[in-house]
Amino acid sequence: MSNLFSGISGRFRGGGKNGGVKSPGAPNGAQPTSPTGTSQGSSSSTSLAPRVPPLPNSPSLSSTLSMENSSPSHSNSNDPLAMYNLPRPKPLWLNDTYSKHIVKGNFMTLSARPKTVEQGEWIAHQVVEHYRNLWNFVRVVHDKDEKDGTSICNIQTCPKMSAGDSHSFTWLNSRREPVELPAYEYISLMQRWISGKIENTSLFPTDPAGVSFSQNPSVPAPASATYASGGLDTPGSNTPIPTGSTNLNTSLSQLAGQGDWIGKSSGFPQDFEDVCQMIFRQMFRVYAHLYWAHFTEPFYHLSLEKPLNSCFSHFILTATEIDMLRPDELGPMQPLIDLWAANGTFPKESRAYACANLKAGERFLQLAGPS
């Protein structure tokens, strides 16, 4: 999806339709309010990873993150939307008119793992691609305005990392105490953490000689034996080591025997899957903040709502398909997932569709009226 960002060159005002300010129509004729209010001064830097305090001195960042769900109790109602306690007017992105995509088609074709690609390799590829897509949008809200020197997401507009009034995210410090950080700082620290993981060759190995391939039953094998080193044609493997009695339909991951884990045959460490799940969880939190706090300003005003929707729906389809996000972790964006299931964005055979409340999604479509 790299072509989606050809028009994104950092943050700018006055570059959208109607001189930079579009006036979208909300459901029932109401005018939506800006989720961020007025941007004010900030001491943040202009880089994507601004100057922030050092990372907490923790042996494992995966154990130093938590989420607070302060959702109030829901009233009894026949309305399927009552359970979400949505603000009024509802967020613009829950109007089907503004949940559209820049491309049409089945995103499952991008999320489905090719039969010959080993699972660990596929997960690593998805981590890098979705991280790259997401931070193109982060750059839009973090870069300073050329005129007044402010960023859209700053300590005044977003004093804490949240996704609406019902979900806030805390960072646990070195003493394992939950600490509320401004969204700008939280996201910047998270970017540094994710970048550090991806660039760590012990976690994301880069040696092509270590790549293994998943067995494709439709393609005949080159010989009558499968080797632990990856096969007879493995690059850099002059003396393959036989694995013993097996059959050609046995996957490389199964050949490892006891102590197996995803990505083992390609050199990924045992905690690889856990780290990738944490990365996807944090990317989801960033997407959730962008939708709840910044969808109208700047993304809609800069005509970037369709690229944002395209990348996020692809992200959800992929994350659920490869078990990087559980259904109970989708809460902040569950209403949009419901809407996309109802309007056909998520194929019925996808796991994302299975996570949706279809009645709620159909209700959103009714509120939007005829398209």
N, C-alpha and C positions, 0 to 999 in steps of 0.2 A: 504493500500500500504506500510505498514511498512517493508515488505520484500524487497522493492526496495533499502533500504539503508543499507543492511547488509555489503556492501563493503565501506561505507563512514565512515571514522573515523577522520574527520578533513581534513585539507589541507595538501598535500604532493606533492613534485615535484619528477619526475622520476618514478612515479608509473603507468604511462599510457603505451600504446602500443609503441613499438619502443623506449624504454628507456624513456618514458614520453613525447615524442613529436611526434604526428602524423602529417602527411602532407596531409590534405584533398585536394581533387581536387575540385575547384570551377567551376561553369558553364562556358562553352566556353573555358575550359582549363586554366583559370586564377587561380593563387594561391591566396587564401584569405589572407588578412592581419589581424594581431591580433587586436581586438577592443580595447585593453587596453594599448598597448605599453609595455615598460619595467617597471616592478615593482620596486619601490624605497622605501627607508626607511620610516617608519611611527612610530609615538609615540603611536599608538593604543595598547590596551591591548589584551591579548589572549582570553578573555572570549567572549561569544556570545553577551553579552550586555556590551560593553566596558565602560570605564570611560568617561563620556560625561557631558556637562553642565546640570544643572537641567532642568526639563521640564518647558516650559514657564508657567508663572503664569496666566493661562486662566481658566475661569469657565467652558468652554466646548471646548475640543480639536477638536471636530467635526466642530466647526466654525472657527478654526484657521489653516486650511489647504487649499491650493489652488494649481492649476496647471496652468502653462504657456504653451500655444501652440504657438510656434513661427514658425509654418510651413509657408514657403514662398508660394506665389501664384503659382498655377500650370499652366504649359503651356498647350495649346490646342494640343491634340494628339489623334490619334486613338488607341494608345497603352493603354490598361486598367491599366498599372502600372505607367503611367506618373503622376497620381494624388498623388502618394506616395512620389515622389521626393527622391527615394532611392539612397544611395551612390553607388559608383562603386569601386571595385566589390561589388555585393550585399552581405548582411550578409549570412553567411554560413547556418544559420537555415532556409533560404528561398529556399534552394536547397532541393528538395524532398528526395534526398538521405540521408540527415542528419536530416530530420524531423520525423524519424521513432520512434516507441515506443518499450518498453521492453516487453509489453504484447499485445496480440491481443484480439479483442472482442469489444462489444458495451459498451462504458463507460456509456451509459444512464442507464444501470442496476445499476450502483453505484450512479447515481445522482437522480434517481426517488424516491420520497418519498413513503414509504410503506403506504398503506391505513389506517393502524391502528395507525400510528405515527402522533401525533399532529404537526402542521406546525411549531410552535415555537420550539418544541423539535428538530425537524429535522434541522432547521436552526442553532441552537446552536451546534448540533453535527457536522454539516458541517464546521462551523467556527473553531472548535477545531481541526478537522482532517486536514483541509487544512493549517491551521497555523503550525501544527506539521510538515507536509510534506515540506512546504516552508522553514522553518528554518533549516532543514537538509542541504539544498543547500546554505543558507546564511552562515552557519558555514564553508563551504568549502572555501569561498572567504574572510572570516573574520579572520580565524585562522592564526597565524603566521607560517612562514616557519621555520623548525627546523634548517636550515643551516644559513640563513642570517637575520632571525628575522623580515622579512617583511610580510605583508598580501597582497593578490592580489588586493583587493579593499582598497585603501588608499587615502589620500588627494592629492597625486601626480597623481595617475592614474585616479582617479575619483573626481575631485575638486568640482563637483556639482552633485546633484541627477538628472539624466537625462535618457532618453531612446532614444538614437540617437541624431541627431542635431536638430530635430524638436520638441522635447518634453522635457521640464524640469519642475521639481516640487519644489515648495518653501514651506517653513514652515513659518506661520505667528506668529510673536512673541506676547508678552503680549500687545503691542501697536497696534496689528493688522497690522503690517508691514510685507510684504513678505521678507523673509530672505533666501538667498541661502546657503545651507549647503553642505559640502562634502557628497557624497553618503554614506560613512561608518557611519558618524554621524547621518544622516537622518534615515537610516535603523535601527540603534541601538536605537534611540529615539522612532521610530515607534514600535519596538519590545517591549520596555518597556511599551508603551501605550497599545498595544494590550494585553500583558500579564496582565496588571492591570485591563483591562476590563473583561477578562475571569475569573480572580480570584476574581472578585467582586461578592459576592453571592447575592447582591441585584439586580444585572443585569443578572447574570447567576446563578439562584438558584440551589442548589445541593440537596435539601431535596427530596428524592424519594416519599414521601407522597404527594407531590404537583403535581406529574406528572399526566397529563390527557391523554386520548387516543381518537383518532379520530374514529368515528363510521365507521365500515366496513359493508356495506350493505349486503355482502355475508355471514356474520356470524350472526345468530340470537342473539338478546340481551338476557341477563339473566333474565329480568323481564319486566313488562309493563310500567316502568317509568324510566326516565333518571334523574339523580340527579346532582345538581350543584357542588357537591364535587367530581365528577368524575365517579360515578357509584356505584352499590351495592358492588363491590369487590375492591373498592379503598383502598389501604393500609392505616391503621390508621384512617379510617373513620367508626366509630361505629354507628353514627347516621346521615345518609345522609339527606340532606335537599332537599325536592322536589322542582322542579323549576316551577311547575304549569303546566297548559295544554300545551302539546307539542306532538310531535310524535317521534318515534324511529329513523327516518331518519334525524332529526335535529342535526347538529354538535354542539359540546360543545361551539365553539366560537360564534355561532349564538345565543345560549341560554343566552349569557350575555346581549343581548339587546343593547341599545344605549351605546356609549362610548366603543365599542369593538375594540380590536387590536390583532394582531398576537401574540400568546403566552400567552394571558391573562389567559386562563383557566389553564395553567401550572405555573402561578405565575411570568411570565416575565413582566417587567414594560412597560409602554406605549412607552418609547423611545427605546425599545429593537430592533425593526426592523431598525430604523435609525442608531443606533450604529453598528449593524451588517453590514449594507450597507457600512458604513465608513470603517469598518475593511476589508471587501472584496476589497474596492477601494484601500486601502493602500497596501494590499497584491498583488494586480494586479500591482501597481507601482513597487514593489520590483521585481516581476517576469520580468517586462518589462526591468528594469535596468540589471538584470542578463543576459537576452538574448542579449541586445544591447551591453553591455560592457564586458561580461565575458563568452559568449557561447563557443568561441574557447579555450580561456585560462581562467579557467581551465577545463571546463566541457567536451569539446571534447577531450582534451589531456589526461584526466583521464578516458575516456570511460564512462562518466556520462551523455552524451547527451540524450540517450534514456530514462533513469529515469526522467530527467528534462522534456522532451517532454511529457511523460506519465502523470506526475503530473500536468503540466500546462494545457494540454488538458482536463483532468478531472476537473480541477479548473474552466475553462471557461464554460464547459458544465453545471456544477453545479451552478455557479454564475448567468448565464443567465436563467437557468431553475427556480430558486427560487427568481428571481427578485432582486438579490443583485448587479448586474451590468447592466447598461443600454447600448444599442447599441452605443450611442454617447460617452461612456467612454472607448471604446475599441481601440481608435485610434492608440496608439503606437504599438499595436500588431495586428492591422487589417490585414496586409499582411499575417501573419502566419495563422490567422483565415480563410482567403480566401483559402490558400493552403490546410488546413486541411478539409475544406468543399469540395474542388475539389477532393482530393485523397481518400475520403471516411472515414476519421477519425471521422468526425461529421455526425451522422445519419441525413437523410433528414427531419425527424420529429422533430429534436431538434431545440431549439431556437437559439443555436449557429450557426447552418446552415443558419437559416433565417437572421442572422446578416451579413452573408458573401457576398462578391462580387465574384460570381462564375466565371465570365469572367477573373478576375484578378488571381484567383486561378488556372484556367486552363492554363493561360499564364505562371505561375511559373512552372507548370508541363512540359510545352513545353521546357522551358529554361533548365530544368534539364536533358532532353533527356531521352532515354530508360533506365529503371531501371534494 
